[in-house]
Amino acid sequence: MSKFDPNKKVYKAQGGNFSIFDLLRSFADPEMEVDSISRISDLHMKVGEPVRYRYDGDLETIEGGEPLTEETMRELIFPLITQSQRQSLIDNPQLDIDSGYSWDEKKINFRLNIFRDRDGMACVMRMLPKHIPEIDEIGFMNAKVWQDITELKQGLVLVTGVTGSGKSTTIASIIDYVNKSRKARIITLEDPIEYVFSSEQSLISQRELGKHLSDFPNGLRSALRENPDIIYVGEIRDATTAQLALSAAETGHLVLSTLHTKDVKGTFSRIIEMFPAERSTELAAQLSFSLAFVLSQKLLPRKSGNGRVPVFEVLKNNTGVANIVRTGKLHLVYSKLETSQAEGMNTLEQHLIELVEADVISKKEAIAHVNEGSIVSRLD
């Protein structure tokens, strides 16, 4: 047995010894799934602490798990990464390693982030989804939203939310629907590739950061020379990527991307603040012209205790919204969402109320996750 063997049982928990494959096996357990979605999303490990899983959004410690040592961490993690990555971790304690791992036996892919804190090595492994949900099963408050988005020929569609809120799943469902229903050229730029698509009606090329492209800006510039109809950029992280995405949307492409913001209103501020202050007016005008939709989402525990459900805030760009953005009167965005349900828009609070009334989530969870204002009176 080699020194770094993924079957080597080195971690003590639940009265036995576990290998890294044993720890990952929970991700493949059908009993841990709801509607083909795993209730376990992440595996957390760090020196000095027992192994933990993120289960239905909460961190749960493995029963009887012993605190991890530096040696045990290496035995668990090093079989999953390359020799050069192992050496980099040893030689440079300040270095973070982002990597992927494909568990062929179970046909599951993982994203790894390995780093060091004051106690030693730490690692988070996130399971990349195995199934692409049908778009009508995603959970939009109004089906008009996904119908309008999948019919778009140009414009910028942003899906926002915190890490782990389901942004990539929402975009994958949109791409999958278009792939099955339209003859389009689709190019994705991802970090890493999460869902694997097979070309159907559409022709799809998926490119991964670090393997097929050096960074998102260069990938976007390249994509624009490849005759695409639709471009998916995994995340807008900087001003250059934002500018290229806006320009691509202006020149007749449908651009899909994600952003880390908690609500629709914050999305505009986040993009504009990426640029120098003297360009804010110009950027606001460009956004008002290029933007098609903003979907801001969260994942909340179901009242039944069986999995989580997405909650959406939805903005569709129209004349009124464009004027609000162009003039910088972002404080008016919320009231516009609240009064435009006929057009497919809604606030997060409106969706929360609908889910509470349908007995899908608890009133307590709804109140804990509001973005703006109070919904207590409307839930009584």
SENUMAR-127218 format. One line per 4 residues: number of its first residue (from 1); their letters; for each residue x, z, y of N, C-alpha, C. Coordinates in steps of 0.1 Angstrom, whole numbers, padded with zeros to 4 digits. Each point is the difference from the previous one (the first is absolute). Layout:
<rs>
NUM) A) X/Z/Y/X/Z/Y/X/Z/Y  ...
</rs>
This chain:
<rs>
1) MSKF) 0009/0000/-0012/-0009/0000/0012/0009/0000/0012  -0002/-0009/0010/0008/-0002/0011/-0002/0012/0010  0009/0002/0009/-0001/0011/0010/-0013/-0001/0008  -0004/-0012/0004/-0012/-0001/0008/-0010/-0008/-0008
5) DPNK) -0007/0008/-0008/-0010/-0006/-0009/-0014/0005/0004  -0010/-0009/0003/-0013/0005/0005/-0008/0007/-0010  0005/0000/-0013/-0007/0007/-0010/0006/0014/-0003  0011/0003/0007/0007/0013/-0002/-0009/0012/0005
9) KVYK) -0003/0009/-0008/-0009/0011/0004/0008/0011/0006  0000/0001/0013/0009/0009/0008/-0008/0010/0008  -0013/-0002/0002/-0008/0009/0009/-0009/0009/-0008  0001/0013/0002/-0009/0010/-0007/-0013/0002/0008
13) AQGG) -0011/-0002/-0007/-0013/0003/0006/-0011/0000/-0012  -0011/0007/0003/-0011/0000/-0010/0005/0004/-0014  0010/0009/-0001/0005/0004/-0013/0008/-0010/-0008  0004/-0011/0007/0008/-0010/-0007/0011/-0006/0009
17) NFSI) 0006/-0011/-0005/0010/-0007/0008/-0005/-0014/0003  0002/-0005/0012/-0005/-0012/0005/0011/-0010/0005  -0002/-0013/-0004/0009/-0010/0006/-0008/-0005/0013  0007/-0009/0007/-0006/-0006/0012/-0012/-0009/-0005
21) FDLL) 0001/-0006/-0012/-0011/-0008/-0005/-0012/0009/-0003  0003/0012/-0006/-0011/0010/-0003/-0007/0004/0013  0007/0002/0011/-0005/0003/0013/-0009/-0011/0006  0004/-0012/-0003/-0007/-0012/0006/-0012/-0003/-0009
25) RSFA) -0001/0005/-0012/-0011/-0004/-0009/-0014/0004/0006  0000/0010/0008/-0013/0004/0006/-0006/-0012/0008  0008/-0008/0006/-0004/-0011/0008/-0008/-0010/-0008  0003/-0001/-0013/-0006/-0010/-0009/-0011/0006/-0008
29) DPEM) -0004/0013/0002/-0011/0006/-0007/-0013/-0005/0005  -0008/-0007/-0009/-0013/-0004/0005/-0010/0011/0005  0002/0012/-0005/-0008/0011/0004/0003/0004/0015  0011/-0005/0005/0004/0003/0014/-0005/-0011/0009
33) EVDS) -0009/-0009/-0004/-0004/-0011/0008/-0015/0002/0004  -0004/-0005/0012/-0014/-0001/0004/-0001/-0014/0005  -0009/-0008/-0006/-0003/-0014/0004/0013/-0008/0000  0009/0002/-0010/0013/-0007/-0001/0010/0005/0010
37) ISRI) -0003/0010/0008/0010/0005/0010/0005/0014/-0006  0013/0001/0000/0006/0012/-0005/-0002/0012/0009  -0003/0012/-0005/-0002/0011/0008/0014/0007/0004  0010/-0004/-0008/0014/0004/0003/0007/-0011/0008
41) SDLH) 0005/0002/0012/0006/-0011/0008/0015/0002/0000  0005/0012/0000/0015/0002/0003/0005/0011/-0009  0013/-0001/-0003/0008/0010/-0007/0010/0005/0010  0001/0014/0003/0009/0006/0009/0010/0008/-0008
45) MKVG) 0013/-0002/0003/0010/0008/-0006/0011/0004/0011  0004/0013/-0001/0011/0004/0009/0007/0012/-0006  0013/0000/0002/0008/0011/-0005/-0005/0014/0005  -0001/0009/-0009/-0005/0014/0003/-0015/0002/-0001
49) EPVR) -0008/-0011/-0004/-0014/0001/-0001/-0004/-0007/-0013  -0012/0004/-0006/-0005/-0007/-0011/-0006/-0013/0004  -0002/-0008/-0010/-0006/-0014/0002/-0014/0002/0005  -0004/-0009/0009/-0014/0000/0005/-0006/-0014/-0001
53) YRYD) -0013/-0001/-0002/-0007/-0013/0001/-0010/0001/0012  -0002/-0012/0006/-0011/0000/0010/-0012/-0005/-0007  -0010/0009/-0001/-0012/-0002/-0008/-0012/0001/0009  -0007/-0011/0001/-0012/-0001/0009/0004/0004/0014
57) GDLE) 0012/-0003/0004/0005/0003/0014/0007/0013/0002  -0001/0009/-0010/0007/0013/0001/0012/0001/-0009  0010/0008/0004/0012/0002/-0008/-0003/0011/-0011  0002/-0004/-0013/-0002/0010/-0011/0012/0002/-0007
61) TIEG) 0004/0012/-0003/0013/0003/-0007/-0003/-0001/-0015  0009/-0007/-0007/-0001/-0001/-0015/0000/0014/-0006  -0008/0002/-0010/-0002/0013/-0006/0013/0005/-0007  0005/0012/0003/0012/0005/-0006/0013/-0007/0004
65) GEPL) -0001/-0008/0010/0012/-0008/0004/0011/0009/0006  0013/-0002/-0005/0011/0007/0006/0005/-0006/0012  0007/0007/0009/0006/-0006/0012/0011/-0010/-0005  0000/-0011/0007/0009/-0011/-0003/0014/0004/0005
69) TEET) 0010/-0004/-0008/0014/0001/0004/0005/-0014/0005  0012/0000/0006/0006/-0013/0004/0003/-0008/-0012  0005/0006/-0011/0003/-0007/-0012/-0012/-0006/-0006  -0011/0008/-0001/-0013/-0005/-0006/-0005/-0011/0008
73) MREL) 0001/0001/0013/-0005/-0011/0009/0007/-0013/-0003  0013/0001/-0002/0008/-0012/-0003/-0005/-0006/-0014  -0002/0009/-0009/-0004/-0005/-0014/-0013/-0007/0001  -0009/0005/0009/-0013/-0006/0001/-0001/-0013/0008
77) IFPL) 0008/0000/0011/-0001/-0011/0010/0009/-0011/-0003  0013/0003/-0004/0010/-0010/-0001/-0003/-0011/-0010  -0008/0002/-0011/-0003/-0011/-0009/-0009/-0010/0006  -0006/0003/0012/-0009/-0010/0006/0006/-0008/0011
81) ITQS) 0012/0002/0003/0007/-0007/0011/0013/-0006/-0005  0006/-0009/0009/0012/-0007/-0004/0012/0009/0001  0011/-0004/-0006/0013/0007/0001/0004/0001/0015  -0001/-0011/0007/0004/0000/0014/-0008/0010/0008
85) QRQS) -0013/0001/-0003/-0009/0009/0007/0004/0015/-0003  0003/0002/-0013/0005/0013/-0004/0012/0004/0008  0010/-0009/0000/0012/0003/0007/-0002/0002/0015  -0009/-0007/0006/-0003/0002/0014/-0005/0014/0003
89) LIDN) -0009/0005/-0009/-0005/0013/0002/0010/0011/-0001  0010/-0003/-0009/0011/0010/-0002/0010/0000/0011  0003/-0012/0005/0010/-0002/0010/-0005/0003/0014  -0013/-0002/0003/-0005/0001/0013/-0013/0009/0000
93) PQLD) 0001/0013/0002/-0011/0009/0000/-0011/-0003/0011  0004/-0007/0010/-0009/-0003/0011/-0009/-0012/-0003  0003/-0007/-0011/-0006/-0013/-0003/-0014/0003/-0007  -0010/-0007/0004/-0013/-0001/-0008/0001/-0013/-0008
97) IDSG) -0006/0001/-0012/-0001/-0012/-0009/-0015/-0003/-0001  -0003/-0012/0004/-0014/-0006/-0003/0002/-0010/-0011  -0008/0002/-0011/0002/-0009/-0011/-0014/-0001/-0007  0000/-0009/-0010/-0012/-0002/-0008/0004/0001/-0015
101) YSWD) -0010/0004/-0008/0003/0001/-0015/-0012/-0006/-0007  0002/-0008/-0010/-0011/-0006/-0008/0001/0006/-0014  -0010/0007/-0004/-0001/0006/-0013/-0007/-0010/-0009  0008/-0008/-0007/-0006/-0011/-0007/-0009/0005/-0011
105) EKKI) 0003/0011/-0007/-0008/0004/-0011/-0015/0002/0004  -0002/0006/0012/-0013/0003/0005/-0005/-0010/0011  0008/-0010/0003/-0003/-0010/0010/-0004/0007/0013  0008/0010/0004/-0002/0007/0013/0012/-0002/0009
109) NFRL) -0002/-0002/0012/0011/-0001/0010/0000/0012/0009  0012/0005/0004/0001/0011/0009/0009/-0003/0011  -0002/0007/0012/0008/-0001/0011/0007/0014/0001  0013/0000/0001/0008/0012/0001/0006/0002/0014
113) NIFR) 0000/0012/0005/0009/0004/0011/0008/0012/-0004  0013/-0001/0001/0009/0011/-0004/0008/0004/0012  0000/0013/0002/0007/0005/0012/0006/0014/-0003  0006/0006/0010/0006/0013/-0001/-0006/0009/0011
117) DRDG) -0004/0013/-0004/-0003/0009/0010/0010/0012/-0001  -0003/0011/0006/0009/0011/0001/0003/0006/-0014  -0009/-0002/-0010/0001/0005/-0013/0007/-0009/-0010  0000/-0013/0004/0006/-0010/-0010/-0008/-0012/0000
121) MACV) 0000/-0007/-0012/-0006/-0013/-0001/-0016/0002/-0001  -0007/-0010/0005/-0014/0000/-0001/-0005/-0014/-0002  -0012/-0002/-0006/-0005/-0013/-0003/-0015/0000/0000  -0005/-0011/0005/-0015/-0003/-0001/-0002/-0013/-0007
125) MRML) -0008/0000/-0010/-0003/-0012/-0007/-0015/-0003/0001  -0003/-0011/0006/-0014/-0004/0002/-0004/-0011/-0010  -0011/0001/-0007/-0004/-0010/-0009/-0007/-0011/0008  0005/-0012/-0002/-0006/-0012/0007/-0013/-0004/-0008
129) PKHI) -0011/-0003/0006/-0012/-0002/-0007/0000/-0011/-0011  -0007/0003/-0010/0000/-0009/-0012/-0011/-0011/0002  -0011/0004/0007/-0012/-0009/0001/-0003/-0003/0015  -0005/-0012/0002/-0005/-0003/0014/-0015/0001/0000
133) PEID) -0005/0010/0007/-0015/0001/0000/-0007/-0012/0006  -0011/-0003/-0004/-0008/-0011/0006/-0003/0005/0014  -0001/-0010/0009/-0001/0004/0014/-0013/0006/0004  -0011/-0003/-0008/-0013/0006/0003/0000/0014/-0006
137) EIGF) 0010/0005/-0007/0001/0013/-0005/0009/0009/0008  0006/-0005/0010/0010/0007/0009/-0007/0012/0007  -0012/-0002/0005/-0008/0011/0006/-0002/-0001/0015  -0001/-0013/0005/-0003/-0002/0014/-0014/0005/0003
141) MNAK) -0002/0005/0011/-0014/0005/0004/-0009/-0012/0001  0005/-0012/0004/-0008/-0012/0002/0007/-0011/-0007  -0006/-0007/-0009/0006/-0011/-0007/0004/-0012/0009  -0007/0000/0012/0003/-0011/0010/0015/0000/0003
145) VWQD) 0007/0012/0000/0014/0001/0003/0008/-0009/-0008  0000/0003/-0014/0009/-0008/-0008/-0004/-0015/-0001  -0013/-0003/0002/-0005/-0014/0000/0006/-0007/0012  0000/0006/0011/0005/-0006/0012/0016/-0002/-0001
149) ITEL) 0006/0011/-0005/0015/-0001/-0001/0005/-0011/-0009  -0007/-0001/-0012/0005/-0010/-0010/-0004/-0015/0005  -0008/-0001/0010/-0003/-0013/0005/0008/-0004/0012  0008/0009/0005/0009/-0003/0011/0010/-0010/-0003
153) KQGL) 0003/-0009/0010/0011/-0010/-0002/0012/0004/0009  -0002/0008/0010/0011/0005/0008/-0003/0013/0006  0010/0006/0006/-0001/0013/0006/0008/0011/-0007  0001/0012/0006/0007/0011/-0006/-0010/0010/-0005
157) VLVT) 0002/0004/-0013/-0008/0011/-0006/0010/0011/-0003  -0003/0012/0006/0008/0012/-0002/-0007/0010/-0008  0006/0005/-0011/-0005/0011/-0008/0009/0012/0003  -0006/0011/0005/0008/0011/0005/-0004/0013/-0008
161) GVTG) 0009/0010/0001/-0002/0013/-0007/0013/0006/-0003  -0001/0012/-0005/0013/0007/-0004/0004/-0005/-0014  0013/0004/-0003/0005/-0004/-0014/-0009/0005/-0011  -0004/-0009/-0009/-0008/0004/-0011/-0015/0000/0002
165) SGKS) -0004/-0007/0011/-0014/0000/0004/-0007/-0013/-0006  0007/-0008/-0007/-0006/-0012/-0007/0001/-0013/0008  0009/0000/0010/0000/-0013/0008/0004/-0012/-0008  0010/0002/-0009/0005/-0012/-0008/-0011/-0005/-0010
169) TTIA) -0008/0010/-0005/-0011/-0004/-0009/-0011/-0008/0007  -0003/0004/0012/-0010/-0007/0008/0005/-0015/0003  0013/-0001/0004/0005/-0014/0003/0001/-0008/-0013  0004/0007/-0011/0001/-0008/-0013/-0014/-0005/-0004
173) SIID) -0010/0008/0002/-0014/-0005/-0003/-0004/-0012/0008  0004/0000/0013/-0003/-0011/0009/0007/-0012/-0005  0013/0001/-0003/0008/-0011/-0004/-0005/-0005/-0014  -0004/0009/-0009/-0005/-0004/-0013/-0012/-0008/0001
177) YVNK) -0009/0004/0009/-0013/-0007/0002/0003/-0015/0006  0008/0000/0010/0004/-0013/0005/0006/-0009/-0010  0009/0006/-0008/0007/-0008/-0011/-0010/-0006/-0010  -0010/0007/-0002/-0010/-0005/-0010/-0011/-0009/0006
181) SRKA) 0000/-0001/0013/-0012/-0007/0007/0004/-0011/0009  0013/0000/0005/0005/-0010/0009/0012/-0007/-0004  0002/-0013/0005/0012/-0007/-0003/0010/0002/0012  0007/0011/-0001/0009/0004/0011/0014/0002/-0004
185) RIIT) 0009/-0001/0009/0014/0004/-0003/0003/0014/0005  0003/0009/-0009/0002/0014/0004/0014/0004/-0003  0007/0006/0010/0013/0006/-0001/0000/0014/0003  0005/0009/-0009/0000/0014/0003/0015/0005/0001
189) LEDP) 0002/0009/0010/0013/0006/0002/-0002/0015/-0002  0006/0006/-0011/-0004/0013/-0004/0012/0009/-0002  -0002/0013/0001/0011/0010/-0003/-0006/0013/-0006  -0001/0000/-0014/0003/-0011/-0009/-0012/-0008/-0003
193) IEYV) 0001/-0010/-0009/-0012/-0006/-0005/-0008/0010/-0008  -0013/0002/0003/-0008/0010/-0006/-0010/-0007/-0010  -0008/-0009/0004/-0009/-0007/-0009/0006/-0014/-0002  -0001/-0004/-0013/0005/-0013/-0003/-0011/-0010/-0002
197) FSSE) 0000/-0011/0008/-0011/-0010/0000/0004/-0012/-0008  -0009/-0006/-0007/0001/-0013/-0006/-0008/-0010/0007  0007/-0011/0004/-0007/-0010/0008/-0012/-0006/-0007  -0011/0000/0007/-0013/-0006/-0006/-0004/-0011/0009
201) QSLI) -0010/0001/0008/-0004/-0010/0010/0012/-0002/0010  0005/0012/0004/0011/-0001/0010/0014/-0001/-0007  0010/-0003/0008/0014/0000/-0005/0007/0012/0007  0005/0009/-0008/0006/0013/0006/0015/0001/-0003
205) SQRE) 0007/0003/0010/0014/0004/-0002/0002/0014/0005  0005/0009/-0009/0003/0014/0004/0015/0002/0001  0004/0006/0012/0014/0003/0002/0002/0014/0003  0011/0006/-0005/0002/0014/0001/0012/0003/0009
209) LGKH) -0001/0010/0008/0011/0004/0009/0012/0005/-0009  0012/-0005/0004/0012/0004/-0008/0003/-0009/-0012  -0010/-0008/-0004/0002/-0009/-0011/-0001/-0014/0005  -0011/-0004/0007/-0002/-0013/0004/0001/-0002/0015
213) LSDF) 0001/0011/0008/0001/-0001/0014/0007/0012/0005  0008/-0001/0011/0008/0011/0005/-0008/0010/0009  -0010/-0005/0007/-0009/0008/0008/-0013/-0007/0003  -0010/0007/0005/-0013/-0007/0003/0001/-0010/0011
217) PNGL) 0007/0002/0011/0001/-0011/0010/0006/-0013/-0005  0011/0001/-0008/0005/-0013/-0005/-0009/-0006/-0010  -0007/0009/-0008/-0010/-0005/-0010/-0011/-0007/0007  -0005/0005/0011/-0011/-0006/0008/0004/-0013/0006
221) RSAL) 0012/-0001/0005/0005/-0012/0006/0001/-0011/-0011  0005/0004/-0012/0001/-0009/-0011/-0014/-0005/-0004  -0010/0010/-0001/-0013/-0003/-0005/-0007/-0011/0009  0003/0001/0013/-0007/-0009/0010/0005/-0014/-0002
225) RENP) 0011/-0002/-0007/0005/-0014/-0003/-0005/-0005/-0014  -0008/0009/-0006/-0004/-0004/-0014/-0014/-0004/-0002  -0006/-0004/0012/-0014/-0005/0000/-0010/0009/-0006  0000/0013/0004/-0010/0010/-0005/-0013/-0001/0007
229) DIIY) -0011/0004/-0007/-0013/0002/0006/-0001/0015/0003  0005/0008/-0009/-0001/0015/0001/0014/0006/-0003  0003/0010/0009/0013/0007/-0002/-0004/0015/0000  0006/0007/-0011/-0002/0014/0000/0014/0006/0002
233) VGEI) 0001/0009/0011/0012/0007/0003/-0003/0015/-0004  0008/0005/-0009/-0002/0013/-0006/-0002/0011/0011  0007/0000/0011/-0002/0010/0010/0007/-0005/0013  -0007/0003/0011/0006/-0003/0013/0007/0012/0004
237) RDAT) 0014/-0001/0001/0008/0012/0002/0007/-0001/0013  0001/-0011/0007/0008/-0001/0012/-0006/-0011/0009  0005/-0001/0012/-0005/-0009/0010/0002/-0015/-0004  0011/-0003/-0007/0002/-0014/-0004/-0010/-0004/-0010
241) TAQL) -0003/0008/-0010/-0010/-0003/-0010/-0014/-0002/0006  -0003/0010/0009/-0013/-0001/0007/-0001/-0013/0008  0010/-0004/0008/0000/-0012/0008/-0002/-0012/-0009  0007/-0001/-0011/-0001/-0011/-0009/-0014/-0001/-0006
245) ALSA) -0005/0011/-0004/-0013/0001/-0006/-0011/-0005/0010  0001/0005/0012/-0010/-0005/0011/0002/-0015/0002  0012/-0004/0001/0002/-0015/0003/-0005/-0008/-0012  0002/0004/-0012/-0005/-0007/-0012/-0015/-0001/0000
249) AETG) -0007/0012/0004/-0014/0000/0001/-0005/-0010/0011  0007/-0001/0011/-0004/-0008/0011/0001/-0015/-0004  0010/-0003/-0009/0002/-0014/-0003/-0007/-0005/-0012  -0011/0006/-0004/-0009/-0005/-0010/0002/0005/-0014
253) HLVL) 0006/0012/-0002/0002/0006/-0013/-0008/0013/0000  -0004/0004/-0012/-0006/0013/-0003/0011/0009/-0004  0002/0010/0008/0011/0010/-0003/-0006/0013/-0004  0004/0006/-0011/-0005/0013/-0005/0012/0009/0001
257) STLH) -0002/0013/0004/0011/0009/0000/-0005/0014/0001  0009/0010/-0002/-0004/0014/0001/0008/0007/0011  -0006/0012/0004/0006/0007/0011/-0003/0015/-0003  0009/0009/0004/-0002/0014/-0002/-0007/0006/0012
261) TKDV) -0013/0000/0001/-0007/0007/0011/-0013/0006/-0007  -0005/0011/0007/-0011/0007/-0006/-0014/-0006/0003  0000/-0008/0011/-0013/-0006/0003/0001/-0013/0007  -0011/-0007/0003/0001/-0013/0006/0006/0001/0014
265) KGTF) -0004/0009/0008/0005/0001/0014/0015/0002/0000  0005/0008/-0009/0014/0002/0000/0008/-0012/-0004  -0006/-0010/-0007/0007/-0012/-0004/0004/-0008/0012  -0008/-0001/0010/0004/-0007/0013/0012/0006/0007
269) SRII) -0001/0013/0001/0010/0008/0007/0013/-0002/-0008  0000/0001/-0013/0012/-0001/-0009/0007/-0013/0002  -0008/-0011/0000/0007/-0013/0002/0006/-0002/0014  -0008/0004/0010/0004/-0002/0014/0013/0009/0003
273) EMFP) 0000/0012/-0006/0011/0009/0002/0013/-0005/-0007  -0001/-0010/-0009/0012/-0005/-0006/0009/-0008/0010  -0007/-0004/0011/0007/-0009/0009/0003/0007/0013  0009/-0005/0008/0003/0006/0014/-0012/0001/0008
277) AERS) -0001/0010/0008/-0012/0003/0009/-0004/-0012/0008  0010/-0008/0005/-0003/-0011/0009/-0008/-0011/-0008  0000/0000/-0013/-0007/-0010/-0007/-0014/0004/-0005  -0004/0012/0003/-0013/0005/-0005/-0012/-0008/0004
281) TELA) 0000/-0005/0012/-0011/-0009/0004/-0001/-0013/-0008  0012/-0006/-0001/0001/-0012/-0008/-0004/0002/-0015  0005/0011/-0006/-0004/0003/-0014/-0015/0003/-0001  -0005/0007/0009/-0015/0003/-0001/-0008/-0013/0000
285) AQLS) 0004/-0010/0009/-0006/-0013/0001/0002/-0007/-0013  0012/0000/-0006/0002/-0007/-0012/-0008/0006/-0012  -0001/0013/0000/-0008/0007/-0011/-0014/-0004/0001  -0005/0000/0013/-0015/-0003/0002/-0003/-0014/-0005
289) FSLA) 0010/-0009/0000/-0002/-0014/-0004/0002/-0002/-0015  0010/0007/-0006/0004/-0003/-0014/-0007/0009/-0010  -0003/0012/0004/-0006/0009/-0010/-0014/-0004/-0005  -0002/0001/-0013/-0013/-0003/-0006/-0007/0013/-0004
293) FVLS) 0007/0008/-0008/-0006/0013/-0005/0011/0011/-0001  -0005/0012/0002/0008/0012/-0003/-0008/0008/-0010  0005/0003/-0012/-0006/0009/-0009/0009/0013/-0001  -0006/0011/0003/0008/0013/-0001/-0007/0008/-0011
297) QKLL) 0008/0004/-0010/-0006/0007/-0011/0007/0013/-0004  -0008/0008/-0007/0005/0012/-0006/-0005/0001/-0015  0006/0008/-0008/-0005/0003/-0013/-0004/0014/-0001  -0012/0003/-0004/-0006/0014/-0001/-0004/0003/-0014
301) PRKS) 0002/0013/-0004/-0005/0004/-0013/-0015/-0002/-0002  -0004/-0005/-0011/-0014/0000/-0003/-0006/0014/-0002  -0012/0002/0003/-0007/0013/-0001/0000/0004/-0015  -0001/-0010/-0009/0000/0003/-0014/0013/0005/-0006
305) GNGR) 0011/-0002/0008/0013/0004/-0004/0007/-0010/-0009  -0007/-0012/-0001/0005/-0010/-0008/0005/-0012/0008  0013/0001/0005/0006/-0011/0007/-0003/0001/0015  0004/-0011/0007/-0001/0000/0015/-0007/-0013/0004
309) VPVF) -0005/0000/0012/-0008/-0011/0005/0005/-0004/0014  0001/-0013/0003/0005/-0004/0013/-0011/0001/0011  0004/0004/0012/-0008/0000/0012/0006/-0009/0010  -0008/-0008/0007/0005/-0010/0009/-0006/0002/0014
313) EVLK) 0009/-0003/0010/-0004/-0003/0014/0003/-0015/0002  -0009/-0007/0005/0001/-0015/0001/-0002/-0005/0014  0009/-0008/0005/-0002/-0007/0012/0002/-0015/-0002  -0010/-0007/0005/0000/-0015/0000/0002/-0005/0015
317) NNTG) 0010/-0008/0002/0002/-0005/0013/-0011/-0009/0005  -0006/0003/0011/-0010/-0009/0006/0003/0000/0015  -0009/-0006/0008/0003/-0001/0015/0001/0014/0006  -0009/0009/-0004/0001/0014/0006/0012/0007/-0004
321) VANI) 0004/-0001/-0013/0012/0007/-0004/0013/-0006/0006  0000/-0013/0001/0012/-0007/0006/0001/0004/0015  -0011/0002/0007/0001/0005/0014/0005/0014/0001  -0004/0008/-0009/0005/0014/0000/0015/0001/-0003
325) VRTG) 0005/-0008/-0009/0014/-0001/-0003/0008/-0006/0011  -0005/-0011/0006/0007/-0007/0010/0002/0009/0013  -0011/0008/0003/0001/0008/0012/0005/0014/-0002  0004/0003/-0013/0006/0012/-0003/-0009/0012/0000
329) KLHL) -0013/-0002/-0001/-0010/0011/0000/-0003/0004/-0014  0011/0005/-0007/-0002/0003/-0014/-0009/0012/-0003  -0003/0008/0011/-0009/0011/-0002/-0014/-0004/-0003  -0003/-0013/0002/-0013/-0006/-0003/-0001/-0005/-0014
333) VYSK) 0011/-0001/-0007/-0001/-0006/-0014/-0009/0008/-0009  0000/0013/0000/-0008/0008/-0009/-0015/-0003/0002  -0005/0000/0013/-0014/-0002/0002/-0004/-0014/-0004  0010/-0010/0002/-0003/-0014/-0004/-0002/0000/-0016
337) LETS) 0008/0007/-0007/-0001/0000/-0015/-0014/0007/-0003  -0003/0010/0007/-0012/0008/-0004/-0013/-0008/0002  0000/-0009/0010/-0012/-0008/0003/-0001/-0014/-0005  0010/-0004/-0009/0001/-0014/-0004/-0002/-0001/-0015
341) QAEG) -0008/0008/-0006/-0001/-0001/-0015/-0006/-0013/-0004  -0009/-0006/0008/-0006/-0013/-0004/0010/-0011/-0002  0012/0002/0007/0011/-0010/-0001/0010/0004/-0011  -0003/0011/-0007/0009/0004/-0011/0010/0011/0004
345) MNTL) 0000/0005/0012/0009/0010/0005/-0006/0014/-0003  0009/0010/-0001/-0005/0014/-0002/0011/0009/0003  -0003/0012/0004/0010/0011/0002/0002/0006/-0014  0011/0007/-0001/0003/0008/-0012/-0011/0010/-0002
349) EQHL) -0005/0006/0010/-0010/0011/0000/-0013/-0006/-0006  -0004/-0012/0004/-0012/-0006/-0006/0001/-0002/-0015  0012/-0004/-0004/0002/-0002/-0015/0000/0013/-0007  0006/0011/0006/0000/0013/-0006/-0014/0005/-0002
353) IELV) -0008/-0002/0010/-0014/0005/0000/-0008/-0007/-0012  0003/-0013/-0001/-0007/-0008/-0011/0004/0005/-0013  0013/0004/-0002/0005/0004/-0013/-0005/0015/-0003  -0001/0008/0010/-0006/0013/-0002/-0014/-0001/-0004
357) EADV) -0008/-0008/0007/-0014/-0001/-0003/-0002/-0006/-0014  0009/-0008/-0005/-0001/-0006/-0013/0006/0009/-0011  0004/0012/0005/0006/0011/-0009/0013/-0005/-0007  0007/-0008/0006/0013/-0005/-0005/0011/0009/0004
361) ISKK) 0000/0005/0012/0010/0010/0005/-0007/0012/0005  0007/0011/0001/-0006/0012/0006/0000/0000/0015  -0009/0008/0005/0000/0002/0015/0013/0006/0005  0005/0009/-0008/0013/0006/0004/0011/-0010/0002
365) EAIA) 0001/-0009/-0010/0011/-0011/0000/-0003/-0009/0012  -0012/-0003/0003/-0003/-0009/0011/0004/0006/0013  -0003/0012/0002/0004/0007/0013/0015/0001/0001  0007/0002/-0011/0014/0002/0000/0008/-0013/0004
369) HVNE) -0007/-0012/-0002/0007/-0013/0002/-0005/-0008/0012  -0008/0006/0009/-0005/-0008/0011/0011/-0004/0009  -0001/-0011/0007/0010/-0005/0009/-0003/0004/0015  -0013/0000/0003/-0004/0002/0014/-0013/0007/0001
373) GSIV) -0001/0010/0008/-0013/0007/0002/-0004/0008/-0012  -0012/0005/0000/-0005/0009/-0011/-0012/-0007/-0006  -0001/0001/-0014/-0011/-0005/-0007/-0008/0011/-0006  0003/0012/0003/-0007/0011/-0006/-0015/-0001/0002
377) SRLD) -0004/-0002/0013/-0014/0000/0003/-0008/-0011/-0008  0007/-0011/-0002/-0006/-0012/-0007/0000/0002/-0015  0007/0010/-0005/-0001/0002/-0014/-0009/0011/-0004  -0006/0008/0010/-0009/0011/-0003/-0014/-0006/-0004
</rs>
